[in-house]
Amino acid sequence: MSPTLDERLDALSAALDAGGERLPAPLVARTRDLLERVRERAGLSAEHTVVALAGATGSGKSSLFNALVGDELAATGVQRPTTSHPLAVVVGEDPDGSGPGQLLDWLEVRRRHAVPPAVAAGLTGGLVLLDLPDHDSVVVEHRLRAERLVARADLLVWVVDPQKYADGALHERYLRPLAGRDDVVVLVLNQADRLPAADVAAVVADLRRLAADDGLPRARVVAASARSGDGVADLRALVTRAVERREAGNRRWVADVRAAALEVADACRDVPGERRRSAATDDLVAALEDAAGVPTVVAAVRRSAVRRAAAHTGWPPVRWLARLRPDPLRRLHLAPRAAGADVSPTSLPPAGAAQRARAATAVRDHADAVLAGAPDAWVLAARARVTAADLPEALDLAVARTRLLPERPVWWWRAAGAVQWLLLAAAVAGALWLAGLAVLAYLQLPDPVTPVWGPAPAPTVLLVGGVLAGLLVALLGAVAARLGARARARSARRRLRAAVQDVARRLVVDPVAQEVASLRSCRDLATRAAAR
């Protein structure tokens, strides 16, 4: 089902809003002027049909006007231009009445006449017939008046003569812009009585051919003569049918809106697809990760995890040495913090010139890739919205907010630490036991009974076993710490990538996607307004 005129107007207006400044300014100005004109006409009398007679100097337009209304109202003669101001005839009503009066005020036609239906034989009430100034007048003001009324008439009757019917200015400036408006354009070959009958048919056929070339293949062509009256009745009947059906105005405005909508749709061509956007986003995130220092942070996470594990699982007598080494994350102001703590900028080294250039290039390439094939205006608008200037601060803040390591020690660190302290206590107990036995031997006191555990006395087993087991636990803890550090580094990298993706989405991907969405919306709405 075809959209109504109101639906077309709403869709075209929304298309202009979606396109905004990306659409060519002259196209937007013309289209908004058309929308205003159509809405103004829709608010005026729908019971009247405005039929305008337009033509060049010497075409006999005013004579044909008089022949149609059956009265000498329009001035005719040899002086050129004959018609300087438009003339209106209202059939069967007071031209200053509420209906036709408001319509003629909107048309800015001051010269008005009322013609009774009895005088205008064959014409019906509801007709507002206009005699326009010559469209090729040497007086610019006259031409502008004619063009303004051509743009506002419901039915256009172009009067041509055998000498000027193929004039290039007529076809290029007036008829070709009316392409697609066949239903509301009538071509009248006036002064046909000056030609032999055979030549009349040939000229009419050639006029039809020219009209088809202009995009008006179904425009009605009438041969007439204001002087002899031939063809006037046919033209009068054609105008009467248009008035009685009251469809000319709606058809004219629908055709105008469709033509404008097609222009807007053509300016919104080639909407990119989603696959292109996904590939471009991956390249963008990779470049921004490098600019944000993610590889440096991931390496610091791995070293910091090893250091923290060693501080909890290492052999207690030398464990303090691990604490003397600086924490890589703390040096970068990325040490684990409590939830809800304030986030401060990191101490990551600023991105180098090559990294900054790569990030800026990635941002530009993303916009170009996503909008590849789109009109240049949308590509330039996307580039203007996504610059690399705000990225460094946003990326640094995203890295600072990312949780890299848990705030509290891992459970197995605590378990290994508890075992280490037990082993150390056993070694100390064995050492003290052996020291006590040494003191008794030195004082030549009787030796107490010392239990034997396996191949050695119990205190020796406690001392040597505690030390060796502690070193073994420390070694196993170091191996587990390095394996765990790699896993934590991979997890941190995933979280950092997610943080960088969020920055890329907010500052680059979404703005570019909004341009794509506006392009798609502009095209879809314009296509809807131009639907058959």
N, C-alpha and C positions, 0 to 999 in steps of 0.2 A: 504493500500500500504506500502510495506516494505521501511524503510529508506535506502538511498544510503550510500555507505561507507563513503563519506565525511560528511554526516549528522551524522552518528554514531560517527565518530571521534570528531566532534565539540561537540556533546552532552556529550560524555564521558569526554572530556577535561573540559567542563563546570562543570560536576559533581565533578571532582577532585578539581576544584577551589572552588566550594560550600562547599565541605567537608573539605578542608584545612588540618590543622594539626589534625583534629578529626579522620580522617581515619588512619588505621594502616600504619606506614611508609613503611614497605616492600611492601604492596599492592600498595601504591602510586608510589613507585619507579619502580615496575614492570610495572605498567600500563602506566606511562609516558614513560618508555623505549619502550613499545609496540607502543604507539602513534607515537613516533619519528621514530621507525622502519617502521611502515606502511606508514607514510608520505614520508619517504626517498624512499621506494620501489615504491610508486605511482609516484614519480618524475623520475624514471628510465624507461627503455624500457618496454612498455606494449606489444610489439610484441614478447617478449621472455617469455617462461615459464621455471622456474627453477624446475627441478625434481631431488630430492636427494635420493640416495640409502644409507640407513643407516643399520647398523647391527653390530652384535657382532663378536668378534674374532672367526674365523673358520666357519662362516656362509656361506662362498662362495660368499660374496657380490662383491668382485672385479672380480671374475670369471663371475658372472652374468652381471656385468657392461660391460666386454669385449664381452660377448655373445650378448648383446643388440646392441652395436655399430659395431659389426662385425670386431673387430680389437683388437690385444693384446696391449692395452694401459696401463691398470692398472696392477701393479706387483702382481703376485700371488705366493704362495709357502707355505712351512711349517713353515717358520720363523714367529713368532708372536711378536708384531703386524705387519701385512703385510702393512697396509695403515697408514702412519704417517701424511701425508699432503693431503688435498683434491685435487682431480683431476677433471678438467672440460672438457667436450667435447661439442663443439658447432657444430650443424649440418648445413652444407651448408654455413657458414659464417666465416669470419676472427674473431677469438676470441678476437682480440685486436681492432676490429672496434668500432665505436662510440657507437653503441647500446649494444652489448654483452660485450664490453670492460668496459664500465662504470658500468654495472651490476656486472661483475666479480670483479672489483675493490671494489665495495661496499661489495661484499661477501668475499673479501680478499682471493680470490683463485688465486694463482700465476701459478700453473701448468695448462696449457691450450692447448687444441688440437682442430683442425678443422677436421671434418669428412664429406666428400662429401656424399650427399644423396644416391649416387650409392653404396657406401660402406656400409652405415648404412641402409640396405634395410628395408623398412617399417617405418623408422623414418622420420619425416618431418622437414623442416626448421622452425626456431624459438625455437627449443629445446636447452636448456642448461642442460646437464646431469652431475650430480656431483657424484663422488665416495667419500664418507666421511670416515674419520678415524674411527676406531672401537670405538663404544660408551662405551665398557667395557675395553678399553685399560688400562694397568697398568701405562702408562705414562699420568699424569694428563693433560699435555698440549694437548695431542691428544684428550682426552675426551672433553676438553673445546672447541676445534675447532669443533668437531662433534656437540656438543650441540648448539653452536652459529649458525651453518648452518642449523640445524634442525629448529631453530626458524625463519630462513629467507627464507626457501625454499617454493615454491608455491605448490608443490605436494611431499608428502613423501612416499617413498617406503621402508618399513621395511622388511629386509631380515632375515628370521629365518631359523634355521635348525631343523631337527626332534628331536635333543637332547636338545635344549635350547629354544624351542618355548614357553614353559610355565615358563621360568625363571622369578622369582618374581621381580628382579631388572628391567627387561625390562618393565614389565607391570606397576609397581608402579611408576617408575621414568620417563618413557618416554611415554607410551601409555595412561595411565589414565589422565595425564595433557592435552592430546589431545582430551578429551571427547567432543563430539559435532562436531568434524571435520571429520565426516565420508566421506564426499565428496572428501577430499584431502589426505586420508590415504589409502594406499594399503599394504596389508600384503602378502608377498611371502614366501611360504614354499619351500625353496631351498633344493637341494639334495634329492628331492623326489624319485629319481631313486634308492635310497638305501633301500626303503621300498617296501614291497609287495603292489600290487594295492589296496587290501582291507584295508590295514593299512593307505595308503595315504588318502583315503576317511575319515577314522576315525580321523586321525590327523587334516585334514582340518576342519572337523566338530567341533573338540575340540578347534581349533584355533578360529573359528567363535564364539564359546561360550565364550571363554576368552575375545575376542574383545568386545562382547556385555556387559560382566561384566565390562569392562574398559570404557564403555560409547561410544563405536563405533559399534553399532549394524549393521550399513549399510556399514561398511568398506568392500571393495572388497578383497577377499582372492583368491590367485592364487597359484597353485602347479606347481613348475618348477624344472628344472635341468639344470644348466649351462653346465654340462659335456655332457649330452645326447641331450640337446636342447629342451626337452619336456617343454611345457608351455612358452618358451621364446617368441614365436610368439604372444601368447595371451597377455603377459605383454607388448610387443612392441606395439601391437594394442591399448591397454588401454592407454599407454603413448601418442601415436600419437593422439588419440581422445581428450585427455586433452589439448594437444598443439594446435590442430586445433580449438577447441572451445574457447580457450583463456579465460576460466572461472576459472581455478584452482587457480590462484593468488588471484582474487577477493573473491572467496569462502573461501580461506584460511584466508585472512585478516578479512573478515567479521566474520568468526567463532572465530578468536582470539579476536577480539574486543567484540563480544557478550559474550564470556567467561569472559573476564576481567570486562565487564559491569555488569554481573550477580554477580561477587564477590563484586563489589562496591555497588550494590543495596542491597546485603545481609548485608553489613556493615552499611547500612542506613535504616534498617528495623524499623517497629513499630513507625510510626509518630503519635504523640498524637493528640487528637481532641480538638475542641474549647471549649466544655462544661467544661472540666477539667480546662482550663485556667481561665474561668470566676469565678468559685467557689474559686480557689486559690487566685485570685486577691482580692476578698472580704475579705478573712481572712487576707491578707497582709495589706490592707488599714486599717482595724480595729486595727491591732497591731501598725502600724505607727501613727495612730491618738493618741493612748495612749502614745507612745514615744514622740510625738510632744507636749504633754500637752494640747491637744484640750479640754478635760473636764475642766481643770483649766481656759482656756481662755473663754469658754462658760459661766461658772459661773461668771467670771469677767465681761463679757458683760452684763449679766442680772443685776448685782448689779450696774454697771456703768450707765445703762439705767435708772434704778430707781432713782439713785442720780441726774442725769441730769434733769429728769422730775421734781423731787421735787424742784430743784433749779429754775425752771421756773414756776411751777404751785402752789407751796406751798404758805401759808399765808405770805405776805410780811414782817410783823414784825419779824417772826422767820425763814424766808427763808434762811437767811445768815448762819444759823446753818448747813444746808445741805451742804453748800459750804466748811465748815470746815472739813468735812469728806474726807479723801483722795480718789481720783478716782482710783478704782481697775485697770482699763486699763492703766492709766498713770503710775502707779507703775510698770507695766509690760512693759513699753515703747511701748504700743499699743494704745495710745490715737489717736482719729480721726485726720487726717492730710489732708492737701490740696492735690489735684491731682498733681502728678509730683514731690512731695516732696521726698527728699532722704530717703531711708529706712535704718534703723540701726538695729543691732541685738536686740532681745527682752531681757527682764530680767526674763524670765521664769526660774524656777529652773531646773537644768539639770535632764535628765531622770535618774531614779534610776537603780540599778544593775538589778532588776527584769524586768524593762521596756526595758532596753537595750538587755537583754538576749532574751526577748520575740520578740523584733524587729529582732534581728539577726536570731533567729529560724524561724520567719515568712518568712524572705527573703530566707533562705535555703529551707524551706518547699515549698515555691512558685516554686522555680526552680525544685525541685524534683517532685512536683505534676504535673506541666505543662509538664515535660519531662518524666513522669512515663512510663516505658516500653521502652523508647528510649535507644540506645546504651550508655554504660557508658561514652564514650568519649564526647558525647554531654552534658550529665549531668554534668560532671566535668568542661567542658568549660563554661557552664552556671553559675556554682557556682563561678568560677574564675572571671567572668565578673560582678557579682552582689554581692558586699560585703556591710556590714552595716557601713563601716568606713565613707563614705561620706554622710550618711543620716542625722545625727544630724544637721549639718550646713545647709543643704538644707531644712530640715523641719522647722528650726527656721526662715530662710529667707522667706519661703512660708507663715508661720503664720504672720510674720511682714508685708508682702505685702498685706495681705487679708484685705479688707474693712469690719470692724466689726460694726461700728455705723456711721450714717451720720454726716458730719462735722458740719452742721447747725442744729439748733433746729427744731423739728417737728412742723408743722403748728398749731396743736391743742395746743401745749405747749404755743405758742405765744398768741393764742386766750384766753386760760385760764389765762395766765399772765395778759393780758389786762383787763379781767373781774375782776381779783383780785385787780388790781390797781384802777379800778372804784369803787369797793366795799370799798376798803380802803379809797378812797377819800370821799365816802358817809359817812363812819363812822367818819372820821376826821371832815367833815362838821357838822355832828350831834353833835359831841363833842364840837366843837367850838360854835355852836349855843346854846347848853346848858350852856356852860361856859359864854357866853354873857348874857343869861337870869339870870344866878346866880349873875353876877356882877351888873346888873340892880336892882335885888332884894336886894342885899347887900347895894347898894346906895339908896335904897328906892325910886327909880325912877318908873314912871308908867310902868307897864308891857305892852309890845307890844302884839298885837294879834298874838297868836301862832296857826297855823293851826293844826288840828287833823286829823291824817291818821288812820283810823280804830279805834282801841281801845286806841291808845296812841298818844301823840303829835308828830308832824313831826320830831323834832330833836331827840327824843328818838327812833323813828322808824329808822331814818338814822343811829344812832350810833349802836343800838343793832342789827338791821337788817344787817347793813354792816359787823359787826364782825361775826355774826352767818352765814351769807351767805358766807363770805370769808372762814370760817372754813369748811363749807360744800363743797365749791368748792375745797378746798385743799384735803378734804377726798376723794371726787370723783376723783380728779386728781391722788391721790396716788393709788386708786384701778385701774384706767385706766393705770397708769404708770406700775404697776406690770403685768397687762395683756399684755401691749405692750412690756414690757421687755422680757417676755417669748417668744413672737413672734419674737422679734429681736434676742434673743438667738438661737431660732431654725433656723432663717435665717443665722445667723453667723456660726452656726454649719454646715449648708449645704455648705456655701462658704469655710469654713475651710476644710471640707471633700474633696471638689473639688480641693483645693490647695494641700492637701496631696495626692490625687489620681494623680495629675499631677507629683508630685515628684516620687511617686511609678512607674508611667508609664515611666518617663525618666530614672530613675536609676535602676529599677528592671524589670518591665513588658516588656518594649521594648527590652532590651538586651536579655532576655530569649526568647521573641517572635522571635528575629532575629536568635537565635540558632535553634528554631523550623523551621523557614523558610529555613535556610540553610540545615537542615536535610531533609525537604520535597523536596527542590530543588535538592539536591544531589540524593535522591531516584528517583524522577521523571525523571531527566536527564539520570541517569544510566539505568532506565527502558526503556526509549526511545532508548538508544543506544543498548539495548539488545533485542529490539523487533524483532519478526520473520519477 
